[in-house]
Amino acid sequence: MKYCKKCHILYSDAAAACPKCGAFEPEKQSGGEKPEKGRVVRDWLWIVIGVPVLIGVVYALIKLLNSIG
Ligand SMILES: [Zn+2]
């Protein structure tokens, strides 16, 4: 849908201009909103590395506590 700022109405994308006043609204294509693939992979890498490390640390702590106690 397109929006006419003059009439404050929504009209069809197929219409080149506002059916009410005839004002032409140029289509603005918002670019750069695509999610960065590299960033997503990096986030996953942190999870993949972070989770086993965290489990390892917890496991080591439990073992340490058991050896003391
Ligand atoms: Zn209009």
N, CA, C, O and the ligand as a Tripos MOL2 file, in Angstrom:
@<TRIPOS>MOLECULE
protein
  277   275    70     0     0
PROTEIN
NO_CHARGES

@<TRIPOS>ATOM
      1 N           0.8380   -1.2080    0.0000 N.3       1 MET1
      2 CA          0.0000    0.0000    0.0000 C.3       1 MET1
      3 C           0.8700    1.2550    0.0000 C.2       1 MET1
      4 O           1.9570    1.2910    0.5770 O.2       1 MET1
      5 N           0.3480    2.2760   -0.6700 N.am      2 LYS2
      6 CA          1.0220    3.5790   -0.6730 C.3       2 LYS2
      7 C           0.2120    4.5560    0.1730 C.2       2 LYS2
      8 O          -0.9970    4.4010    0.3490 O.2       2 LYS2
      9 N           0.8990    5.5500    0.6830 N.am      3 TYR3
     10 CA          0.2380    6.5230    1.5430 C.3       3 TYR3
     11 C           0.3610    7.9210    0.9430 C.2       3 TYR3
     12 O           1.4480    8.3570    0.5660 O.2       3 TYR3
     13 N          -0.7540    8.6010    0.8640 N.am      4 CYS4
     14 CA         -0.7520    9.9680    0.3690 C.3       4 CYS4
     15 C          -0.6980   10.9220    1.5640 C.2       4 CYS4
     16 O          -1.5900   10.9530    2.4120 O.2       4 CYS4
     17 N           0.3860   11.6960    1.5910 N.am      5 LYS5
     18 CA          0.5610   12.6290    2.7110 C.3       5 LYS5
     19 C          -0.4490   13.7730    2.6370 C.2       5 LYS5
     20 O          -0.8130   14.3670    3.6520 O.2       5 LYS5
     21 N          -0.8910   14.0690    1.4150 N.am      6 LYS6
     22 CA         -1.8390   15.1660    1.2150 C.3       6 LYS6
     23 C          -3.2240   14.8010    1.7470 C.2       6 LYS6
     24 O          -3.8350   15.5590    2.5010 O.2       6 LYS6
     25 N          -3.7150   13.6080    1.3350 N.am      7 CYS7
     26 CA         -5.0810   13.1990    1.6840 C.3       7 CYS7
     27 C          -5.1170   12.3270    2.9350 C.2       7 CYS7
     28 O          -6.1780   12.1170    3.5230 O.2       7 CYS7
     29 N          -3.9690   11.8290    3.3320 N.am      8 HIS8
     30 CA         -3.8710   10.9230    4.4840 C.3       8 HIS8
     31 C          -4.6990    9.6590    4.2550 C.2       8 HIS8
     32 O          -5.4260    9.2010    5.1370 O.2       8 HIS8
     33 N          -4.5700    9.1180    3.0660 N.am      9 ILE9
     34 CA         -5.2670    7.8680    2.7420 C.3       9 ILE9
     35 C          -4.2630    6.8640    2.1800 C.2       9 ILE9
     36 O          -3.2000    7.2260    1.6750 O.2       9 ILE9
     37 N          -4.6360    5.6070    2.2860 N.am     10 LEU10
     38 CA         -3.8480    4.5330    1.6910 C.3      10 LEU10
     39 C          -4.4900    4.1280    0.3740 C.2      10 LEU10
     40 O          -5.7120    4.0400    0.2560 O.2      10 LEU10
     41 N          -3.6360    3.8840   -0.6130 N.am     11 TYR11
     42 CA         -4.1570    3.4200   -1.8920 C.3      11 TYR11
     43 C          -3.2640    2.3290   -2.4670 C.2      11 TYR11
     44 O          -2.1590    2.0820   -1.9840 O.2      11 TYR11
     45 N          -3.7730    1.6860   -3.5080 N.am     12 SER12
     46 CA         -3.1230    0.5030   -4.0730 C.3      12 SER12
     47 C          -1.7260    0.7970   -4.6180 C.2      12 SER12
     48 O          -1.4560    1.8790   -5.1390 O.2      12 SER12
     49 N          -0.8550   -0.1900   -4.4820 N.am     13 ASP13
     50 CA          0.4930   -0.0850   -5.0390 C.3      13 ASP13
     51 C           0.4640    0.0010   -6.5580 C.2      13 ASP13
     52 O           1.3470    0.5890   -7.1810 O.2      13 ASP13
     53 N          -0.5600   -0.5920   -7.1340 N.am     14 ALA14
     54 CA         -0.6850   -0.6120   -8.5930 C.3      14 ALA14
     55 C          -0.9350    0.7930   -9.1450 C.2      14 ALA14
     56 O          -0.5460    1.0970  -10.2720 O.2      14 ALA14
     57 N          -1.5740    1.6350   -8.3620 N.am     15 ALA15
     58 CA         -1.8510    2.9940   -8.8040 C.3      15 ALA15
     59 C          -0.5740    3.8270   -8.7500 C.2      15 ALA15
     60 O           0.1330    3.8530   -7.7420 O.2      15 ALA15
     61 N          -0.2990    4.5090   -9.8700 N.am     16 ALA16
     62 CA          0.9120    5.3170   -9.9400 C.3      16 ALA16
     63 C           0.7770    6.5680   -9.0790 C.2      16 ALA16
     64 O           1.7590    7.0580   -8.5210 O.2      16 ALA16
     65 N          -0.4440    7.0780   -8.9800 N.am     17 ALA17
     66 CA         -0.6660    8.3040   -8.2200 C.3      17 ALA17
     67 C          -1.8840    8.1510   -7.3220 C.2      17 ALA17
     68 O          -2.6640    7.2110   -7.4740 O.2      17 ALA17
     69 N          -2.0400    9.0620   -6.4070 N.am     18 CYS18
     70 CA         -3.1670    9.0520   -5.4810 C.3      18 CYS18
     71 C          -4.4770    9.2090   -6.2560 C.2      18 CYS18
     72 O          -4.6170   10.1370   -7.0520 O.2      18 CYS18
     73 N          -5.4230    8.3200   -6.0320 N.am     19 PRO19
     74 CA         -6.6880    8.3950   -6.7770 C.3      19 PRO19
     75 C          -7.5240    9.6160   -6.3930 C.2      19 PRO19
     76 O          -8.4240   10.0170   -7.1300 O.2      19 PRO19
     77 N          -7.2310   10.1800   -5.2790 N.am     20 LYS20
     78 CA         -8.0390   11.3030   -4.8010 C.3      20 LYS20
     79 C          -7.5090   12.6520   -5.3350 C.2      20 LYS20
     80 O          -8.2590   13.4500   -5.8990 O.2      20 LYS20
     81 N          -6.2130   12.8780   -5.1430 N.am     21 CYS21
     82 CA         -5.6560   14.1720   -5.5350 C.3      21 CYS21
     83 C          -4.7000   14.0710   -6.7210 C.2      21 CYS21
     84 O          -4.3570   15.0740   -7.3470 O.2      21 CYS21
     85 N          -4.2750   12.8390   -7.0190 N.am     22 GLY22
     86 CA         -3.3930   12.6560   -8.1710 C.3      22 GLY22
     87 C          -1.9310   12.9100   -7.8620 C.2      22 GLY22
     88 O          -1.1020   12.9460   -8.7710 O.2      22 GLY22
     89 N          -1.6110   13.0830   -6.6110 N.am     23 ALA23
     90 CA         -0.2220   13.3280   -6.2340 C.3      23 ALA23
     91 C           0.5930   12.0500   -6.4000 C.2      23 ALA23
     92 O           0.2040   10.9700   -5.9570 O.2      23 ALA23
     93 N           1.7230   12.2140   -7.0470 N.am     24 PHE24
     94 CA          2.5800   11.0590   -7.2730 C.3      24 PHE24
     95 C           3.5580   10.9030   -6.1230 C.2      24 PHE24
     96 O           4.3110   11.8200   -5.7950 O.2      24 PHE24
     97 N           3.5310    9.7100   -5.5110 N.am     25 GLU25
     98 CA          4.4330    9.4260   -4.3970 C.3      25 GLU25
     99 C           5.5480    8.5170   -4.8940 C.2      25 GLU25
    100 O           5.2900    7.3530   -5.2000 O.2      25 GLU25
    101 N           6.7740    9.0100   -4.9830 N.am     26 PRO26
    102 CA          7.8630    8.1610   -5.4560 C.3      26 PRO26
    103 C           8.1410    7.0170   -4.4930 C.2      26 PRO26
    104 O           8.1620    7.1900   -3.2750 O.2      26 PRO26
    105 N           8.3530    5.8520   -5.0730 N.am     27 GLU27
    106 CA          8.5810    4.6670   -4.2430 C.3      27 GLU27
    107 C           9.9530    4.7290   -3.5960 C.2      27 GLU27
    108 O          10.9730    4.9040   -4.2630 O.2      27 GLU27
    109 N           9.9480    4.5860   -2.3180 N.am     28 LYS28
    110 CA         11.2130    4.5920   -1.5840 C.3      28 LYS28
    111 C          11.5300    3.1760   -1.1560 C.2      28 LYS28
    112 O          10.8070    2.5730   -0.3630 O.2      28 LYS28
    113 N          12.6230    2.6540   -1.6900 N.am     29 GLN29
    114 CA         13.0160    1.2940   -1.3290 C.3      29 GLN29
    115 C          14.0540    1.3750   -0.2240 C.2      29 GLN29
    116 O          15.1750    1.8420   -0.4270 O.2      29 GLN29
    117 N          13.6530    0.9100    0.9430 N.am     30 SER30
    118 CA         14.5510    0.9320    2.0820 C.3      30 SER30
    119 C          15.6020   -0.1580    1.9410 C.2      30 SER30
    120 O          15.3070   -1.3460    2.0680 O.2      30 SER30
    121 N          16.8180    0.2590    1.6810 N.am     31 GLY31
    122 CA         17.9030   -0.7120    1.4990 C.3      31 GLY31
    123 C          18.7100   -0.8750    2.7660 C.2      31 GLY31
    124 O          18.5900   -0.0840    3.7020 O.2      31 GLY31
    125 N          19.5190   -1.8910    2.7880 N.am     32 GLY32
    126 CA         20.4160   -2.1140    3.9210 C.3      32 GLY32
    127 C          19.7330   -2.6680    5.1490 C.2      32 GLY32
    128 O          20.2770   -2.5880    6.2500 O.2      32 GLY32
    129 N          18.5570   -3.2240    4.9800 N.am     33 GLU33
    130 CA         17.8700   -3.8080    6.1280 C.3      33 GLU33
    131 C          18.0310   -5.3220    6.1660 C.2      33 GLU33
    132 O          17.4870   -6.0080    7.0320 O.2      33 GLU33
    133 N          18.8030   -5.8240    5.1900 N.am     34 LYS34
    134 CA         19.0110   -7.2730    5.1660 C.3      34 LYS34
    135 C          19.9580   -7.6660    6.2910 C.2      34 LYS34
    136 O          20.9610   -6.9930    6.5260 O.2      34 LYS34
    137 N          19.6370   -8.7640    6.9920 N.am     35 PRO35
    138 CA         20.5120   -9.1970    8.0760 C.3      35 PRO35
    139 C          21.8610   -9.6580    7.5410 C.2      35 PRO35
    140 O          21.9360  -10.4020    6.5620 O.2      35 PRO35
    141 N          22.9100   -9.2110    8.1890 N.am     36 GLU36
    142 CA         24.2490   -9.5880    7.7580 C.3      36 GLU36
    143 C          24.5020  -11.0560    8.0730 C.2      36 GLU36
    144 O          24.3620  -11.4970    9.2140 O.2      36 GLU36
    145 N          24.8760  -11.8030    7.0390 N.am     37 LYS37
    146 CA         25.0720  -13.2400    7.2130 C.3      37 LYS37
    147 C          26.2960  -13.5060    8.0740 C.2      37 LYS37
    148 O          26.2860  -14.3960    8.9240 O.2      37 LYS37
    149 N          27.3430  -12.7360    7.8500 N.am     38 GLY38
    150 CA         28.5820  -12.9180    8.6110 C.3      38 GLY38
    151 C          28.3690  -12.7050   10.0850 C.2      38 GLY38
    152 O          28.9370  -13.4130   10.9170 O.2      38 GLY38
    153 N          27.5460  -11.7230   10.4090 N.am     39 ARG39
    154 CA         27.2760  -11.4120   11.8100 C.3      39 ARG39
    155 C          26.5390  -12.5560   12.4940 C.2      39 ARG39
    156 O          26.8310  -12.9020   13.6380 O.2      39 ARG39
    157 N          25.5680  -13.1460   11.7680 N.am     40 VAL40
    158 CA         24.7760  -14.2520   12.3140 C.3      40 VAL40
    159 C          25.6870  -15.4520   12.5680 C.2      40 VAL40
    160 O          25.5800  -16.1210   13.5960 O.2      40 VAL40
    161 N          26.5820  -15.7130   11.6190 N.am     41 VAL41
    162 CA         27.5090  -16.8410   11.7560 C.3      41 VAL41
    163 C          28.4140  -16.6180   12.9630 C.2      41 VAL41
    164 O          28.7140  -17.5470   13.7120 O.2      41 VAL41
    165 N          28.8470  -15.3550   13.1410 N.am     42 ARG42
    166 CA         29.7150  -15.0220   14.2610 C.3      42 ARG42
    167 C          28.9930  -15.2510   15.5860 C.2      42 ARG42
    168 O          29.5860  -15.7540   16.5400 O.2      42 ARG42
    169 N          27.7180  -14.8830   15.6450 N.am     43 ASP43
    170 CA         26.9200  -15.0880   16.8560 C.3      43 ASP43
    171 C          26.8020  -16.5720   17.1730 C.2      43 ASP43
    172 O          26.9190  -16.9850   18.3270 O.2      43 ASP43
    173 N          26.5680  -17.3670   16.1330 N.am     44 TRP44
    174 CA         26.4560  -18.8170   16.3190 C.3      44 TRP44
    175 C          27.7740  -19.4110   16.7770 C.2      44 TRP44
    176 O          27.8060  -20.3350   17.5910 O.2      44 TRP44
    177 N          28.8700  -18.8640   16.2400 N.am     45 LEU45
    178 CA         30.1950  -19.3520   16.6120 C.3      45 LEU45
    179 C          30.4300  -19.1440   18.1010 C.2      45 LEU45
    180 O          30.9970  -20.0020   18.7770 O.2      45 LEU45
    181 N          29.9860  -17.9850   18.6090 N.am     46 TRP46
    182 CA         30.1270  -17.6930   20.0330 C.3      46 TRP46
    183 C          29.3230  -18.6700   20.8830 C.2      46 TRP46
    184 O          29.7710  -19.0870   21.9500 O.2      46 TRP46
    185 N          28.1340  -19.0320   20.4070 N.am     47 ILE47
    186 CA         27.2920  -19.9820   21.1380 C.3      47 ILE47
    187 C          27.9490  -21.3700   21.1200 C.2      47 ILE47
    188 O          28.0330  -22.0560   22.1390 O.2      47 ILE47
    189 N          28.4080  -21.7550   19.9270 N.am     48 VAL48
    190 CA         29.0180  -23.0860   19.7520 C.3      48 VAL48
    191 C          30.2640  -23.2290   20.6150 C.2      48 VAL48
    192 O          30.5070  -24.2880   21.1940 O.2      48 VAL48
    193 N          31.0490  -22.1670   20.6980 N.am     49 ILE49
    194 CA         32.2710  -22.2050   21.5090 C.3      49 ILE49
    195 C          31.9430  -21.9620   22.9880 C.2      49 ILE49
    196 O          32.4760  -22.6340   23.8720 O.2      49 ILE49
    197 N          31.0700  -21.0050   23.2360 N.am     50 GLY50
    198 CA         30.7580  -20.5840   24.6030 C.3      50 GLY50
    199 C          30.0930  -21.6380   25.4470 C.2      50 GLY50
    200 O          30.4500  -21.8010   26.6140 O.2      50 GLY50
    201 N          29.1390  -22.3590   24.9000 N.am     51 VAL51
    202 CA         28.3670  -23.3460   25.6720 C.3      51 VAL51
    203 C          29.2500  -24.4880   26.1810 C.2      51 VAL51
    204 O          29.1930  -24.7850   27.3740 O.2      51 VAL51
    205 N          30.0610  -25.1470   25.3470 N.am     52 PRO52
    206 CA         30.9410  -26.2120   25.8730 C.3      52 PRO52
    207 C          31.9530  -25.6920   26.8850 C.2      52 PRO52
    208 O          32.2790  -26.3860   27.8480 O.2      52 PRO52
    209 N          32.4510  -24.4820   26.6750 N.am     53 VAL53
    210 CA         33.4020  -23.8820   27.6130 C.3      53 VAL53
    211 C          32.7340  -23.6800   28.9630 C.2      53 VAL53
    212 O          33.3160  -23.9740   30.0070 O.2      53 VAL53
    213 N          31.5030  -23.1740   28.9330 N.am     54 LEU54
    214 CA         30.7300  -22.9310   30.1590 C.3      54 LEU54
    215 C          30.4780  -24.2470   30.8930 C.2      54 LEU54
    216 O          30.6230  -24.3230   32.1130 O.2      54 LEU54
    217 N          30.1020  -25.2790   30.1430 N.am     55 ILE55
    218 CA         29.8420  -26.6010   30.7290 C.3      55 ILE55
    219 C          31.1420  -27.1420   31.3390 C.2      55 ILE55
    220 O          31.1370  -27.7170   32.4280 O.2      55 ILE55
    221 N          32.2370  -26.9510   30.6300 N.am     56 GLY56
    222 CA         33.5460  -27.4040   31.0980 C.3      56 GLY56
    223 C          33.9440  -26.7370   32.3950 C.2      56 GLY56
    224 O          34.4580  -27.3870   33.3050 O.2      56 GLY56
    225 N          33.7040  -25.4290   32.4810 N.am     57 VAL57
    226 CA         34.0380  -24.6600   33.6810 C.3      57 VAL57
    227 C          33.2010  -25.1480   34.8620 C.2      57 VAL57
    228 O          33.7290  -25.3440   35.9570 O.2      57 VAL57
    229 N          31.9150  -25.3420   34.6490 N.am     58 VAL58
    230 CA         30.9980  -25.8080   35.6990 C.3      58 VAL58
    231 C          31.4130  -27.2150   36.1500 C.2      58 VAL58
    232 O          31.4360  -27.5130   37.3440 O.2      58 VAL58
    233 N          31.7380  -28.0700   35.1780 N.am     59 TYR59
    234 CA         32.1600  -29.4420   35.4660 C.3      59 TYR59
    235 C          33.4490  -29.4520   36.2840 C.2      59 TYR59
    236 O          33.5880  -30.2320   37.2260 O.2      59 TYR59
    237 N          34.3850  -28.5850   35.9200 N.am     60 ALA60
    238 CA         35.6640  -28.4680   36.6300 C.3      60 ALA60
    239 C          35.4430  -27.9900   38.0520 C.2      60 ALA60
    240 O          36.0820  -28.4750   38.9860 O.2      60 ALA60
    241 N          34.5280  -27.0290   38.2160 N.am     61 LEU61
    242 CA         34.2120  -26.5080   39.5520 C.3      61 LEU61
    243 C          33.6080  -27.5950   40.4310 C.2      61 LEU61
    244 O          33.9640  -27.7180   41.6030 O.2      61 LEU61
    245 N          32.6950  -28.3840   39.8660 N.am     62 ILE62
    246 CA         32.0490  -29.4730   40.6200 C.3      62 ILE62
    247 C          33.1040  -30.5010   41.0400 C.2      62 ILE62
    248 O          33.1010  -30.9880   42.1710 O.2      62 ILE62
    249 N          34.0010  -30.8190   40.1100 N.am     63 LYS63
    250 CA         35.0630  -31.7900   40.3900 C.3      63 LYS63
    251 C          35.9960  -31.2850   41.4870 C.2      63 LYS63
    252 O          36.4240  -32.0270   42.3710 O.2      63 LYS63
    253 N          36.2930  -29.9800   41.3890 N.am     64 LEU64
    254 CA         37.1630  -29.3350   42.3720 C.3      64 LEU64
    255 C          36.5270  -29.3560   43.7580 C.2      64 LEU64
    256 O          37.1930  -29.6500   44.7500 O.2      64 LEU64
    257 N          35.2450  -29.0440   43.8180 N.am     65 LEU65
    258 CA         34.5140  -29.0330   45.0880 C.3      65 LEU65
    259 C          34.4440  -30.4340   45.6770 C.2      65 LEU65
    260 O          34.5600  -30.6060   46.8910 O.2      65 LEU65
    261 N          34.2580  -31.4260   44.8320 N.am     66 ASN66
    262 CA         34.1790  -32.8220   45.2630 C.3      66 ASN66
    263 C          35.5210  -33.2910   45.8160 C.2      66 ASN66
    264 O          35.5670  -34.0380   46.7930 O.2      66 ASN66
    265 N          36.6220  -32.8480   45.1870 N.am     67 SER67
    266 CA         37.9680  -33.2450   45.6250 C.3      67 SER67
    267 C          38.3110  -32.6090   46.9640 C.2      67 SER67
    268 O          39.0400  -33.1890   47.7700 O.2      67 SER67
    269 N          37.7830  -31.4190   47.1930 N.am     68 ILE68
    270 CA         38.0160  -30.7280   48.4790 C.3      68 ILE68
    271 C          37.1710  -31.3850   49.5840 C.2      68 ILE68
    272 O          37.6480  -31.7500   50.6580 O.2      68 ILE68
    273 N          35.8470  -31.5100   49.2260 N.am     69 GLY69
    274 CA         34.9020  -32.0180   50.2130 C.3      69 GLY69
    275 C          35.1050  -33.4300   50.3790 C.2      69 GLY69
    276 O          34.4090  -34.0650   51.1710 O.2      69 GLY69
    277 ZN         -3.8650   12.2990   -2.3050 Zn       70 ZN70
@<TRIPOS>BOND
     1     1     2 1
     2     2     3 1
     3     3     4 2
     4     3     5 am
     5     5     6 1
     6     6     7 1
     7     7     8 2
     8     7     9 am
     9     9    10 1
    10    10    11 1
    11    11    12 2
    12    11    13 am
    13    13    14 1
    14    14    15 1
    15    15    16 2
    16    15    17 am
    17    17    18 1
    18    18    19 1
    19    19    20 2
    20    19    21 am
    21    21    22 1
    22    22    23 1
    23    23    24 2
    24    23    25 am
    25    25    26 1
    26    26    27 1
    27    27    28 2
    28    27    29 am
    29    29    30 1
    30    30    31 1
    31    31    32 2
    32    31    33 am
    33    33    34 1
    34    34    35 1
    35    35    36 2
    36    35    37 am
    37    37    38 1
    38    38    39 1
    39    39    40 2
    40    39    41 am
    41    41    42 1
    42    42    43 1
    43    43    44 2
    44    43    45 am
    45    45    46 1
    46    46    47 1
    47    47    48 2
    48    47    49 am
    49    49    50 1
    50    50    51 1
    51    51    52 2
    52    51    53 am
    53    53    54 1
    54    54    55 1
    55    55    56 2
    56    55    57 am
    57    57    58 1
    58    58    59 1
    59    59    60 2
    60    59    61 am
    61    61    62 1
    62    62    63 1
    63    63    64 2
    64    63    65 am
    65    65    66 1
    66    66    67 1
    67    67    68 2
    68    67    69 am
    69    69    70 1
    70    70    71 1
    71    71    72 2
    72    71    73 am
    73    73    74 1
    74    74    75 1
    75    75    76 2
    76    75    77 am
    77    77    78 1
    78    78    79 1
    79    79    80 2
    80    79    81 am
    81    81    82 1
    82    82    83 1
    83    83    84 2
    84    83    85 am
    85    85    86 1
    86    86    87 1
    87    87    88 2
    88    87    89 am
    89    89    90 1
    90    90    91 1
    91    91    92 2
    92    91    93 am
    93    93    94 1
    94    94    95 1
    95    95    96 2
    96    95    97 am
    97    97    98 1
    98    98    99 1
    99    99   100 2
   100    99   101 am
   101   101   102 1
   102   102   103 1
   103   103   104 2
   104   103   105 am
   105   105   106 1
   106   106   107 1
   107   107   108 2
   108   107   109 am
   109   109   110 1
   110   110   111 1
   111   111   112 2
   112   111   113 am
   113   113   114 1
   114   114   115 1
   115   115   116 2
   116   115   117 am
   117   117   118 1
   118   118   119 1
   119   119   120 2
   120   119   121 am
   121   121   122 1
   122   122   123 1
   123   123   124 2
   124   123   125 am
   125   125   126 1
   126   126   127 1
   127   127   128 2
   128   127   129 am
   129   129   130 1
   130   130   131 1
   131   131   132 2
   132   131   133 am
   133   133   134 1
   134   134   135 1
   135   135   136 2
   136   135   137 am
   137   137   138 1
   138   138   139 1
   139   139   140 2
   140   139   141 am
   141   141   142 1
   142   142   143 1
   143   143   144 2
   144   143   145 am
   145   145   146 1
   146   146   147 1
   147   147   148 2
   148   147   149 am
   149   149   150 1
   150   150   151 1
   151   151   152 2
   152   151   153 am
   153   153   154 1
   154   154   155 1
   155   155   156 2
   156   155   157 am
   157   157   158 1
   158   158   159 1
   159   159   160 2
   160   159   161 am
   161   161   162 1
   162   162   163 1
   163   163   164 2
   164   163   165 am
   165   165   166 1
   166   166   167 1
   167   167   168 2
   168   167   169 am
   169   169   170 1
   170   170   171 1
   171   171   172 2
   172   171   173 am
   173   173   174 1
   174   174   175 1
   175   175   176 2
   176   175   177 am
   177   177   178 1
   178   178   179 1
   179   179   180 2
   180   179   181 am
   181   181   182 1
   182   182   183 1
   183   183   184 2
   184   183   185 am
   185   185   186 1
   186   186   187 1
   187   187   188 2
   188   187   189 am
   189   189   190 1
   190   190   191 1
   191   191   192 2
   192   191   193 am
   193   193   194 1
   194   194   195 1
   195   195   196 2
   196   195   197 am
   197   197   198 1
   198   198   199 1
   199   199   200 2
   200   199   201 am
   201   201   202 1
   202   202   203 1
   203   203   204 2
   204   203   205 am
   205   205   206 1
   206   206   207 1
   207   207   208 2
   208   207   209 am
   209   209   210 1
   210   210   211 1
   211   211   212 2
   212   211   213 am
   213   213   214 1
   214   214   215 1
   215   215   216 2
   216   215   217 am
   217   217   218 1
   218   218   219 1
   219   219   220 2
   220   219   221 am
   221   221   222 1
   222   222   223 1
   223   223   224 2
   224   223   225 am
   225   225   226 1
   226   226   227 1
   227   227   228 2
   228   227   229 am
   229   229   230 1
   230   230   231 1
   231   231   232 2
   232   231   233 am
   233   233   234 1
   234   234   235 1
   235   235   236 2
   236   235   237 am
   237   237   238 1
   238   238   239 1
   239   239   240 2
   240   239   241 am
   241   241   242 1
   242   242   243 1
   243   243   244 2
   244   243   245 am
   245   245   246 1
   246   246   247 1
   247   247   248 2
   248   247   249 am
   249   249   250 1
   250   250   251 1
   251   251   252 2
   252   251   253 am
   253   253   254 1
   254   254   255 1
   255   255   256 2
   256   255   257 am
   257   257   258 1
   258   258   259 1
   259   259   260 2
   260   259   261 am
   261   261   262 1
   262   262   263 1
   263   263   264 2
   264   263   265 am
   265   265   266 1
   266   266   267 1
   267   267   268 2
   268   267   269 am
   269   269   270 1
   270   270   271 1
   271   271   272 2
   272   271   273 am
   273   273   274 1
   274   274   275 1
   275   275   276 2
@<TRIPOS>SUBSTRUCTURE
     1 MET1         2 RESIDUE 1 A MET
     2 LYS2         6 RESIDUE 1 A LYS
     3 TYR3        10 RESIDUE 1 A TYR
     4 CYS4        14 RESIDUE 1 A CYS
     5 LYS5        18 RESIDUE 1 A LYS
     6 LYS6        22 RESIDUE 1 A LYS
     7 CYS7        26 RESIDUE 1 A CYS
     8 HIS8        30 RESIDUE 1 A HIS
     9 ILE9        34 RESIDUE 1 A ILE
    10 LEU10       38 RESIDUE 1 A LEU
    11 TYR11       42 RESIDUE 1 A TYR
    12 SER12       46 RESIDUE 1 A SER
    13 ASP13       50 RESIDUE 1 A ASP
    14 ALA14       54 RESIDUE 1 A ALA
    15 ALA15       58 RESIDUE 1 A ALA
    16 ALA16       62 RESIDUE 1 A ALA
    17 ALA17       66 RESIDUE 1 A ALA
    18 CYS18       70 RESIDUE 1 A CYS
    19 PRO19       74 RESIDUE 1 A PRO
    20 LYS20       78 RESIDUE 1 A LYS
    21 CYS21       82 RESIDUE 1 A CYS
    22 GLY22       86 RESIDUE 1 A GLY
    23 ALA23       90 RESIDUE 1 A ALA
    24 PHE24       94 RESIDUE 1 A PHE
    25 GLU25       98 RESIDUE 1 A GLU
    26 PRO26      102 RESIDUE 1 A PRO
    27 GLU27      106 RESIDUE 1 A GLU
    28 LYS28      110 RESIDUE 1 A LYS
    29 GLN29      114 RESIDUE 1 A GLN
    30 SER30      118 RESIDUE 1 A SER
    31 GLY31      122 RESIDUE 1 A GLY
    32 GLY32      126 RESIDUE 1 A GLY
    33 GLU33      130 RESIDUE 1 A GLU
    34 LYS34      134 RESIDUE 1 A LYS
    35 PRO35      138 RESIDUE 1 A PRO
    36 GLU36      142 RESIDUE 1 A GLU
    37 LYS37      146 RESIDUE 1 A LYS
    38 GLY38      150 RESIDUE 1 A GLY
    39 ARG39      154 RESIDUE 1 A ARG
    40 VAL40      158 RESIDUE 1 A VAL
    41 VAL41      162 RESIDUE 1 A VAL
    42 ARG42      166 RESIDUE 1 A ARG
    43 ASP43      170 RESIDUE 1 A ASP
    44 TRP44      174 RESIDUE 1 A TRP
    45 LEU45      178 RESIDUE 1 A LEU
    46 TRP46      182 RESIDUE 1 A TRP
    47 ILE47      186 RESIDUE 1 A ILE
    48 VAL48      190 RESIDUE 1 A VAL
    49 ILE49      194 RESIDUE 1 A ILE
    50 GLY50      198 RESIDUE 1 A GLY
    51 VAL51      202 RESIDUE 1 A VAL
    52 PRO52      206 RESIDUE 1 A PRO
    53 VAL53      210 RESIDUE 1 A VAL
    54 LEU54      214 RESIDUE 1 A LEU
    55 ILE55      218 RESIDUE 1 A ILE
    56 GLY56      222 RESIDUE 1 A GLY
    57 VAL57      226 RESIDUE 1 A VAL
    58 VAL58      230 RESIDUE 1 A VAL
    59 TYR59      234 RESIDUE 1 A TYR
    60 ALA60      238 RESIDUE 1 A ALA
    61 LEU61      242 RESIDUE 1 A LEU
    62 ILE62      246 RESIDUE 1 A ILE
    63 LYS63      250 RESIDUE 1 A LYS
    64 LEU64      254 RESIDUE 1 A LEU
    65 LEU65      258 RESIDUE 1 A LEU
    66 ASN66      262 RESIDUE 1 A ASN
    67 SER67      266 RESIDUE 1 A SER
    68 ILE68      270 RESIDUE 1 A ILE
    69 GLY69      274 RESIDUE 1 A GLY
    70 ZN70       277 GROUP 0 **** ****
